[in-house]
Amino acid sequence: MKSVIVKSIALSLALIVPFYFTCSDQPSEPKKQQPPAIPPLSSMTMDFSHFTTTSLAKSQAKSNWLWAASHVAVWNTVLTVTLAVPVAAFAESFNHTPILLPDGRWLWSYNYNLGTLQYTAELYGKVSLEGLEWNMFITQHGLYTDFHWFSGKSDLPATTGFWTMNLRPLEPTPFLQIDWQRDPDDQSMDIKYTNIVPGDENGSYIYQAFNQELPYTGRYDIYRVSSQNMVQIRWNRETLEGRVQDPAHFNDSDWHCWDSELDDVECD
């Protein structure tokens, strides 16, 4: 009986051991690499809506709000026109899946339209020791090819970084630095556009920040180097009430306020 049991165990081992080694020798499937997260569109575009469409619907706006809005409108107009092509290219990138290149870079390549004009965009993302490096090349069919419109860096969670924008294909020089950061947990964010063109206005900037701290959940700081003047704007994004400080215009350092109807009021 004992010899039968021993033979049975030996037979079982003879069957199991080859199976074990056969399975363990099988190469495991290589882990598929995941593309890095593209920074959000808000890392490049400033939200000017509170001082344009929504607010302008209130027809009784008075001087304090209008003066604040005029400063925002200048930057809005210049940037909307100047950044139209690269911002449209960046916005379209979120609709496409990248491929991994042999050199380790990720490539988002796609066509897009801006009005009646056709473009091809190539966004490259590369993981580095400092986080992620980004480069955008844009082609307008029949006019220019692979213009390096902007570059940038961001951290892996896409919570902070910067962009450097070149002006246009005929003037391929850096003209704007965009610094940004955000906190998804408390829904706060800020973004700053700085003029980096050599000249009298080099270093001029507009800074915007959103948070949940009442009474003023929105903020602009607008600094002009040539006049060394800082305009500060604070407002509530829900009610639209707010205040502005502009020493050059008001000849004082006081706050000048408006209510939810955009009428001038005394500041608290």
Buried (B, 14 or more C-beta within 10 A) or exposed (E): EEEEEEEEEEEEEEEEEEEEEEEEEEEEEEEEEEBBBBBBEBBBBBBBEBBBEEBEEEEEBBBBBBBBBEBBBEBBEEBEEBBEBBBBBBEBBEEBEBEEEEEEBBBBBBEBEBEEEEBBBBBBBBBEEEBBBBBBBBBBEEEBEEBEBBBBBBBEEBBBBBBBBBBBBEEEEBBBBBBBBBEEEEEBBBBBBBBBBEEEEEBBBBBBBBBEEEEBBBBBBBBBBEEEEBBBBBBBBEEBBBBBBBBEBBEEEEBBBBBEBBBBBEEE
